[in-house]
Each structure stands twice: as C-alpha cells, then as structure tokens.
Amino acid sequence: MSIDKLESYGLEESDLGKSFQLPLTTFIGGNESTLPLREIIHRLETSYCGHTGVEFMFINNMEQCQWIRQKFETPGIMTFSDREKRTLLARLVRSTRFEDFLARKWSSEKRFGLEGCEVLIPALKMIIDKSSETGIESVIMGMPHRGRLNVLANVVRKDLDQIFCQFESKLEAADEGSGDVKYHLGMYHERINRETDKNITLSLMANPSHLEAVDPVVQGKTKAEQFYRGDTEGRRVMSILMHGDAAFAGQGVVYETFHLSELPSYTTHGTIHVVVNNQVCYRRFGHNEMDEPMFTQPLMYKQIRKQEHVLKKYADKLISEGVVTLQEFEEEVAKYDKICEEAYTSSKDEKILHIRHWLDSPWPDFFKPDGEPKSMSCPSTGLSEEVLRHIGEVASSVPLKDFAIHSGLSRILRGRADMVTKRTVDWALAEYVAFGSLLKDGIHVRLSGQDVERGTFSHRHHVLHDQEVDKRFCIPMNHLWPNQALYTVCNSSLSEYGVLGFELGFAMASPNALVCWEAQFGDFQNTAQCIIDQFISAGQAKWVRHNGIVLLLPHGMEGMGPEHSSARPERFLQMSKDDPDRYPEFTGDFEVQQLYDCNWIVVNCSTPANYFHVLRRQILLPFRKPLIVFTPKSLLRLPEARSSFDEMITGTKFLRIIPDGGPASKHPEKVKRVICCTGKVYYELAKERKRLKLEEDVAIVRLEQISPFPFDLIKAEVEKYSNAELIWCQEEHKNMGYYDYIRPRFLTVHPKNPIWYVGRDPAAAPATGNKFTHLAELKRFLDTAFNLEAFKGRSF
C-alpha cells in the first residue's frame, strides 16, 4: 500500500507494525482476535476480499472513524439495564406473535412477513425512543413491503382490526379509488411516546412494489416538514429509511437520493438507514409466504429451518439471568395474543373497507371532515393592474444596493421593464407574476430542477449573481412584499428519478404550496418514469392521496434531434382516466367538476397569459391534482407569443380552448375548414394561413387543456362551424402526440364529423436529427393543412 493511500486513511508508515483488535462484525480470514496492520492490509488486498464478504467503509475523517470504533467495536458497549431488557422482550413478543397470528388466521395469504428478522421492530422503536428524548417531534419512514404490516401494527400503532380487515376478501371497498394491496399502504399517527411521555408523529409512506422508489419521496416530505416548522437543523423532524440488502446495493435511486444530502435546498440533515440483511438475519420463508425457497436454496434453508426463533433464544437468556420469570414471559405472550384475538373479532363488524384510514399525509383543515372539498368552484385567476405592474417592476430591477450584475442581464432586465411599460408579458415574466402573486397570498412557491435558477434556455434568471463578489447572490422575488411567503428556487443534482420523487414528497406536506419540477428538456422525464407512473398518475386512486405537484416539461419540434424535442405527451394522455366514449354530465361548474374527477391535468399553453392562469388556478382550486405542462422553447422569445395585461387582469381566467378570433369567426357558416391544434404549431399554422390569405376560409382553434378533454367547449366550436371539415394538426409523429387521444373524443362530441389527421408520419424516434429533413416534414404537413381538397373523396 502506498504512503499516499495510508495517509488518506489517517495512518502513518510506522502504524504498519502495530496490532489492532478486530471487530466482531468483520471477517478477514483466520481466528485471530488481533493482527498487525500490515497483515490486515495484506489479507484485505489478496484473496480474502473476494471470498469472505468483507465490507469496507472508507471515511477520511479520523474523528468519525474513532466514533464508529467506540460506539460499535468497544466490547460490552451494547449493555442494557434490566428494565430495557424487559422492554426489548415485550417488543419482541409483539413482533413475533403478530406474524404468528397472521400465519394462523390467513395461512394462504401473501403478507410479506418479518419472520427471521423480528428484531427490526424493537430496533425501530428504540431509535424512535432515543430520537424523542433528543427533541424529535415527527418521524417520516419509508420501507419495502417485507415487514410493513408489522411496522404499521407495532411501531406506528395502526389499529389491529383495520389491518385484519385488509385480509377479508368479502368486504366491499368504499368508493374512494382503486386501492392497493395491504402491504403497500401507509399511515399517519400522532401519539404519546411511552418511554418519553412526549407527543410524536409517525408517518409511514405508502409506496409501490418498486423497491427503493419511496426513498426520495420520504426525504422530500421530511424536508417540507422541516421547512414549515422552521427546523433549519433537522432537530425536530427526521427520516428513517429501511432497505433490503440486495435493493440497497442494486437500485440506483438509493444513490440519487444520497447525492441530494449536501445540497442546501434538499438536505434533511441526516437520515437513519436500516438495512435488513437477509444473510445476517434471514427470511424463514421465500420471497413471500407462498414461495418455496428450497427450490433454489436447499442447503441454506435446511440450516434456516434448524434455527431456533430469536424470541425463544432471548426469553431463555433473560430467564436464565433472572431478569424475567417463565410465568412473566408466558403472561406477556398471552396478553398480546388476547389483543390480537379481540381485534380479529372486532374486525368482523366492519362492512366497508376504507382506504382513507390509511392516509399517510392528511391535510385536516383543507378539506371537510369527510374528505370532500369545501366548495366546487374556482375564483377568477386574474389580478389587479396594480399587482401586475408591481411584480413586473421588481422583476425588472435589482433590489440590493451596490450589486454588480452581468451586462447581458442588464439588457434582459431593461427588456422586462419595457414590457411592463407596454402592459405586455413574455413567458418568463408571466411565470414571474404568477409566482409572485401567490407569494403575496402566503403560498410558498418552490421551483426545482437542473439549471432552473437561470432556466435551461437562459430566460428565467430568478437568481442574480454579483459579478464582483464571489457567492453573493440575490433572489428578487423574495423582495416583493414585507410579509410575503418565501420563494425557493434551487438547481438540483443531475437526477430526474430522485429529484422528482423528492419534490413529490415535498408537495405532500401541505396543500398551500406550489411545488414545481422542471425537466431540463421534457424528453428526460422518462428517467423518472417510476415516480410518474406509480406515484403521480395513480397516487390518489391507490392511496387517496391528493397532490398538486407541477411538472414543467419543455416540448416542441424545432430540429434539435430525438432527445431534445418531445416530452412524450402521448404517454401522459394514455394514463389520463377520462372516458373517450362518454360525454360527461355534470351539475354545477363543468370545468371544476371535470377537474375533480380526473387523475391529473395536462395542458399545452400557447400564450404566456394562459400559462400564468393555469399556475394560479392550481392553487385556487378547492382540491389538488398533479399538473403536467408542456412548456415552450422557441416561443420563449417569439415576439408574436406575448400577452397583454388585459388577458391577466381581474375577471380573466384560464382558457381551456382559445377559439379563432379573426375573420373566420365573423362568418362561421362560410368557413371551409377548422384546424384544431395545441401548442407551438399554432404559430406556424397562423403564419402560413396569413401567407396564403385564407383567414376567412380556415379557422384555427387551440386546445389549451388537453386532459381532461373540454367536451363542452369543443362541442360548441364544432356546432359553430357546421359547414366546415375538421382537421387535427400536430407537429409530432402520428403515433405520438395527441391524435390518438383527441380522435375518439371529437367523435363523441360529433359522431358524424370525421376529424382528419395532419402531421408527421408514424416513426420510431420522436424527431429527426437532420435539420433539412425537419424543415421538409414541416413544409409537407403545412401544405396538407391548407390544401382544402386534400381529403375530398377519402373515407374516414
């Protein structure tokens, strides 16, 4: 070993001859209790490392190394008082007998029990006891399915009868969603910690079978609770994550989550990780109770089946020491068995299986006691001219004195000031006003993602950096009003899966926050597909969990190749749950009722004003739904893509569709073709229509909210242009984009009117990498869009 390497471990060459005591948990060959350091290194660097499962932890901080040696390797360090031993035994009784009870009552049911690692329960409870002693008030936990029911029962203290109900196949489910299997469900519980007599809140997060996916979600919720409590050092709120050994080593999201630990807007100031090692503990059964592990691990399981249960081992030890008597032990077992039997009898009285009892993130003051919204209406999302102007002026200035900004930024700020004078906004300013107005109302706004502070396309610049003083920066949006809420804008690590999971968790903690995650390009969201599919799309249906997270996904075909063009709108639309073949019937506010019934909202705004409104609507709605926004790239600086203050003042609101406002709308009966579209392609269509002088013959209708589909407004537009043929035009390829989603819905609105497709041909990749091909494709479908004879004589 080189001298440099020795020094990196805090060692010197003279240490090589010294003997060191070997910790009991490390095996490097031989039976010696002490070895010279030179021999230890030799064994580690030769064959022993490859064959004996040596685990090395490389820590360069000598103080930390010494702490670990003292706390883990000092003989006798883990000694307990008699009282602590009796408590440990009682907890081990509950952990073991709970699994035994389930096995007796439901022998053919999968439950992913804890047999073989029953000590997890007393370990968690001791961690929580010690944490409560030091002032922790809230613990957020994440874990896989193995042992979850036991943790719910004996750590979180979920009512046993509600757990037992989950095994009853004849119970009818409440009308709360599709639900989930029992070993995925979570729970929130505030109770007294018996060891400290202090209040403590325990939250076990619901999660899917995707191992480790819940890790960043737990961290995000922990961060949010710390934020709302003003816990800047993590002394009141903490997280515990449990892992299987194979998943901990194999799942990349574990490391994405670790990489967030030192980032200022992501750190939770430490997490306790409990790795359940199947080789040290062991599973008494296979992957689940119905599995036969002897098929593939016969010798290992012969040994496991010879093992005496840990409860018996520990009880015998304490009895031999005189800490408890056999009678006391048997009474403890009988007492818990009686509790289980009584809960089992009580569970038989249940008639309906409720998911709401398992909610892991309740918002008690946001909904009515029955969980329903307090209203079914949404106020206007417009603002007074005074507020619009004030926010615009702050966005155009530097609120700190003697702060030297980049000359390029000076030009951008002057441009903003000019827009405010002219009562207009571009996309960046519209977003700024939306965020700023919510801060005024006490709503925390958090924007996270790769390079979001300045914006991927250098359009946002929410953080200004002093060009003369290192690390001096300013966030003007935190200087709008004296008593405003805080604005958090934070560049994330180079991660999608972990960071989106984190932001989802942050959004769970409170409905009174606008939490946005922006992909660098929309194409990259598929790296976080697990969070999107398992948590965001289906979270409310599975776990009755509302969430208002916003996904900002830059999207648009601009000749930038297959990885910088498409946010894959077709995938989000495929997962939207509105029925394509049924015209929805609502009493009251159609828009709000439809939003309440959906699983998420998908929009592609074509104006800055509509983007402003949809962000504000997200908070002003009386419930929370995820919002998917396909955001612009080239439109950020397109002069035609600007909005007037008149589209944002008091009384205005988000437009689910934008009808044609030109000559075609004046005489709709003369219009020959209605082109429906969404997003950026509108501007290319409008430009081409003007060039061909077809403003009276062709109407262009923009679909701004794609899902839930605005059946009512589309119906009115189709009936308005009763003599025109319908075209759907998109820049995406035919097997992508929106056509497969909108086609059956247009036919539901007007069965006799076909809606023809105009756009790129089907393809495997989302976009070409060749600029010439890109432009040729664009010209081809624009020609078809305005060829009024293109579909004559064709059958639909």
C-alpha angles and dihedrals in degrees: 000000000000123000089241090056092048090052091050087062092049092255135126131214090252089062092068093085096047120103120235131199111243117231114239091238095059123079118191100156132281129049100264119132092204132028136176111262090240090059093045090054092046092053093046093050095048133051098313093075092056098048112031104052097248112186116204125193111197111207119166094195109093093198090057091047091053091049090054091048091050097045099040109022105040109108111249094011091131100060121145134202118241090256091053090048092053091049091049091050092050091051091047089052091055093045093050101038092048090061091043090052094051090047091053097046099039106023094160097047126100110236104150092232130200098239109148094025102054090137089076090082098056089041093055093044092052091049089052092046092052092044091052089051090058094050105271110153101176133034121191114197136192127188144154122258097268107100094359096126090050092050090048091050103040106024106030089029099227111183107269094221090060090051092049091050088064089068093055108101094189097060114108115233119241116245093260103111138290095305127205140249114286096248092060098053127108137206143205120209135168114201146144116275103230095210096052102022088227130129114257132177118215123194122183108191121229113235142168129252089270099111117233093004090117094058098090091038090059091048092050093051090046091052091049094051090049089050096050092046093048088242098155095167102040094248097131104033125043140166133227121197123193121201142181111237095240094047092046090056098037109040115085095206088071089067094040086057093047090052090062093059099094100036109110097230094042108038117112091189094248141338131217109231118198112194113197102210111206091200095053099035104019140204114258089203133034127262086313136355092272093054125096109218092185089076091074107010105038099152095044093051093047086060093044092053090054091056118108115233113265091232092060092044093051095042091051090049094052092044090052089050091050093240092124134005126236089248092054090050093049091048090053090052093047092048093056093042088055091051090053093047092050091049090048091053091047092050089062089068093064115105102178129044108225125199091188090076088066099054110141098192112035123184099203099182098039099067133035116269090267091056095253124128117270090233139004100224137084123217123228112288094210124111136216117267089243093059093044091052096044094053091044091053093050089048088056097051146060109240096198124079123239091014113149112210128189115274090236089057091050087060091049092050091049088052091053092049089052091052091051090052089052092045094241136121136202122207096276094049093045090055090046092053093047092051094042094050092053091050088055089058093051096260114142112228120202123183118186137172143090111322094345094142093074095014127246089264095043091248105114110052097177090158119056119201124208108239092209105040120057116238093001109133141160134210104203092192088070089060099060102100135002096242101031126134118261121268115216118194115172137174107227131212116272092278137111104177096048098038096046089049089051093051091047089055091048090053091053094065098068138007090212097078135078105222114187131183117193123198115219085234122359090240090072096062090089089073084069094044093125092059091045096048102036103033112019104036097037104022098104094044093050102036107015086242118150116207130177100195116151122217114202108198119181106222138171143110106253104145095268097127137255098303099048103046117059134052086190098246090179091068095053091046093049089057093048108109103212114122112249094202101049127072104221117238117207136169115218124008106011094196096051095041090052092049091050091054096049128088094222142350122245120195139169107191120203097192134049090232093058091048088052092050097047091052091051093043088057089069100032093057113100091235137033129251129166112261121213113196122187098208128201133253111179091028089065089082102022107123091214091056097073131110134217125235084243088073091054106039127109112302096030124109146175112302113220089197130013109217122210108277098186136087093300091065092055093065106021093168090066096051113113100191137023114202113201117196144146135226130347097355088073091074093051090049093047091050092049093046090053092049091052093044092234098134092121096044101044127049121197118209119190120214103210099169106044098175128063083036113237095233093166096054095041089051090055092049094048091050091047092059095042096159098047131094117237124238129184109206123189134162093219122089116275095252089051135045120041110315099095088051101045099039099074091040093054088050090051089054094047114007094185096055116078116211110218124213122238119176143075121335121256114285142172096230122054094235143001121259092215118089094206091052090047092055092044090053091049093051092047096055094040088055090052093046092060099035098104091195096051096105101031111132094008122125119227 
